[in-house]
């Protein structure tokens, strides 16, 4: 399922972090926000060389939850890979 293009345009137009945070709080549930934040943290940890087992222990999650992130980072053309390795 693709994300609605209008929503993507709105998100990309917001350059104020406080407003962007509020937008996500308005449209996502606390559990959804937590899931997205956790996904981002585990992607960064994987990219920084932490093992899947250490990440699972660190966040109290199953290895299955981490596998998707690992697959994403193996694709050198993925946007996530490019963002995490851009040096910014």
RODRENZA-657004 format. One record per residue: residue in three letters; x, y, z of N, C-alpha, C, CB in turn. Coordinates in pm, whole numbers, plus 50000, padded with zeros to 5 digits. Glycine has a CB too. Layout:
REM RODRENZA-657004
alaXYZXYZXYZXYZ;...
***
This chain:
REM RODRENZA-657004
unk500854988150000500005000050000500895012450000499045000050123;unk500615021449910501375033849900500765044449990501425038849753;unk501605053150038501135064250121500475074650030502315070750203;unk499405080350077498675090650003499635101949964497495096050088;unk499615105449836500525115649784500295129349847500375116649634;unk499035132649875498745145549940499385146050078497215147749951;unk499305134850152499915134450284501435136150274499575121150354;unk502045129550177503495130950159503875145550127503975121750046;unk503055152050047503325166250015503225174950139502345171249907;unk502215172350222502055179950345503255177750436500755176050418;unk503635165150455504775162050542506045168650491504975146750552;unk506285167850362507525173550307507525188850307507725168650165;unk506355194950320506285209550321506575215550459504915214150273;unk506525207350562506705212450699508185212750733505935203850801;unk508705224650761510115225750794510355229350941510765236250706;unk509295229251020509385232051162509205218951238508315242751206;unk510245214651312510185201751381509045200851482511495199151451;unk508745211851547507655211851645506325209251575507605225251722;unk506105215651461504885213651384504825199451326504775223951272;unk505955194551279505995181051223505685170751330507365178251161;unk506235172651448505945163851560504455164151593506775167851684;unk503875176051594502445177451624501585170651518502075192251634;unk501985171851391501255165151284501225150151309501885168351147;unk502385144251339502435129951364501625126151488503885125351380;unk501675134451591500855131751710499365132651679501215141651822;unk499005141351587497595142951550497065131251468497405155851473;unk497895125551380497375115251288497725100951329497905117851151;unk498655099251421499045085751463498695083451610500545083451440;unk498445071051644498195067551784499535067151858497455053751795;unk499495067951991500745066652066501495053752034500465067352215;unk500775042752015501435029951981502105030751844500405018451983;unk501455037251748502055038751614503295047451619501025044751516;unk503235058151698504405066751715505565059151778504055078951801;unk505245050851877506265042851943506885032851845505675035452065;unk506045026551762506545016851663507485023451563505365010451589;unk507115035151515507955042251418509275046251483507225054651363;unk509215051451604510445055451674511355043551699510095062351807;unk510765032251739511545020151763512175015351633510655009151823;unk511425015351525511975011151395513175019551358510905012051285;unk513075032651377514175041751343515395038851432513725056551359;unk515175036951562516275034051654516985021151617515775033251797;unk516225010751586516864998051555517594998751420515834986751553;unk517075006451326517785008351199519125015451223516925016551100;unk519125025651306520375032551337521345023251408520095044951424;unk520855015351503521715005951575522304995551480520924999051686;unk521484990051391521984980451292523064986851206520844975151205;unk522784998851161523735005951075525045008851148523125018851024;unk524965010751280526165013451361526885000651403525795021351484;unk526394989151357527104976651379526644968251496528494979551396;unk525594972351567525084963951675524494951251616524034971551760;unk524694940151683524124927651635522624927551660524804915451704;unk521944919151584520504918051601520164913351742519914908451498;unk520954904251796520694899151932520854910252036521634887451964;unk521864918752021522054929752115520914939852107523394936852089;unk520444942251984519324951551966518064945652027519104954551815;unk517844932752007516664926052064516684927252215516624911252022;unk517834925352275517964926452420517774940952466519324921252466;unk518394950152394518334964452429516904969652434519144972552328;unk516074965552337514714970752329513644960752374514424975152188;unk514064948852410513104938652454512154934352344512314943752569;unk512694932552223511884928652108512414915652048511864939952002;unk511614909551962512034897151899512964899951781510804889151852;unk513734889751745514624890951630513834893051501515504878451617;unk512644887751495511804889251376511534903951344510474881851394;unk511364911851447511074926051429512284933451369510684932451564;unk513474928051392514704934451347515094930051206515834931351443;unk514634918451165515024912651036514704921850919514344899351016;unk513554928150922513174937150811514164948550797511754942750834;unk514554954250910515534965150906516864960550851515724970851045;unk517254948650887518514943050838518474941450687518804929650905;unk517344936750635517194935150490517244948650418515874927950457;unk516614958550478516614971950418518034977250406515744981750501;unk518824975650512520184981150513521144973450422520724981150654;unk520784961450383521624953950288521474959450147521264938950290;unk520384966650122520134972749992520784986549989518594973649961;unk521924987449925522685000049921521945011249847524024997749855;unk520875007849777520065017849707518855022349789519595012249574;unk518645016349907517485020349988517675034550041517265010550105;unk516585041550054516625055250105517175055350248515225061650101;unk516765045650329517235044950466518755043450469516575033250540;unk519285034350387520745032550382521435045650346521115021550278;unk520905052250244521505064850199521445075650308520795069750073;unk520325076550377520185086550484521165083850597518745086650538;unk521215071250642522065067850757523545068350725521715054050808;unk523885068150597525295068350560525695080950486525605056350475;unk524855091450499525135104050427526155112650499523855112050408;unk526405109750626527375117650701526795130350759528525121050613;unk525475132350746524885144650803524315142250938523825150150713;
***
